[in-house]
Amino acid sequence: MEKSKKQTVFSGIQPSGNLHIGNYLGAIKQFVRLQDETDALFCIVDEHAITVPQDPRILREKTLEVAMLYLAAGIDPKKAVIFIQSQVPAHAELGWILNTMTPLGELERMTQFKDKSAKSSKAGILAGLLNYPTLMAADILLYQTDLVPVGKDQKQHVELTRSIAERFNNRFGQTFKLPKELLNKQTARIMGLDNAEKKMSKSAESKNNHIALLDTPDEIRRKIKIAVTDSGSEIKYALKEKPAISNLVAIYSEFSDKPISDIEKMYFGKGYGDFKKDLAEVVVEGLKPLQEKFKTLEKDPEGVLKILRAGAKEAAERAGRTIKDVKKKLGFVL
Ligand code: TYM
């Protein structure tokens, strides 16, 4: 199929903290699959990361690390555009423009803002945290995106993006395509290993909350061994009744490519101990190719930077068309 007839896919990941298997299963695994059938762009959203204070040295390191993880997971720069958000100025430009037309109430209603701001005093909440979703809308709308593969926690932001786009189109004429979120039902919300009521998160307090993509095999085994379970002893996928085991079964299924029903059959009559031991090996083996590829990429940061610069060049060209149209419609002198 011609590139122009394919659906456009856009998504991004923040270079903050360590990427974990929730990010992988909820987002990156979908990216890898989608790059073959769609016109895909995957971004490292450093401008989003600075909505909470970052150490510049670590931010730089983590930005390259996310790029290497994208590549190590199998995103191929020949198939998809990989780039750093701050290398394409149109993101910040359109983000600002969208800020001027987005009601405060809509931003204050965002669950992620409410959660993150609840952790600080009012004086400690930065304006950028509130405006986070308008920058995300800019990311998506610049590329006339059809589909946004994300985890469930980002669904509300994509819905807001759609309403921002609709409002702009109604006022200024057709400018933006209306995007839709793409969730993978089984992995849209991977829960914390230490608490099955809360999603797995980069910023969780406990190190035992998540398995990082670069955790060593022993660390992975240890974290799975101490992961919370539910009462009873049956290995069964039943989200309401057994949230912790269901989460582990979903992780098993994703890393082994076995359907959940097969896993339930395999462990019928067996206990949590046997299941967890096998799960640890499935995850260790599942992450092995990615970790090996990461080690190779780490030796060639210049090569990775080259891919990112080429990606930014292509992204800037494409984003440039949309931002030019937007500016013209607003009455900016070009
Ligand atoms: P971020 O960096 O927090 O997370 C990256 C991706 O991982 C998904 N995710 C999860 N999926 C399943 N289970 C979990 N426990 C889990 N935790 C995280 C997230 O949903 C996300 O898809 N705002 C975005 C970054 C962003 C973006 C964009 C995404 C900026 N601009 C434009 C899409 C399109 C974020 O904070 O992701």
Residues whose N, C-alpha, C, O or C-beta is under 5 A from the ligand:
A	BS01	TYM	F10 S11 G12 I13 Q14 G22 N23 G26 A27 V45 H48 M136 D139 V148 P149 V150 G151 K152 D153 Q154 T187 A188 R189 I190 M191 K199 M200
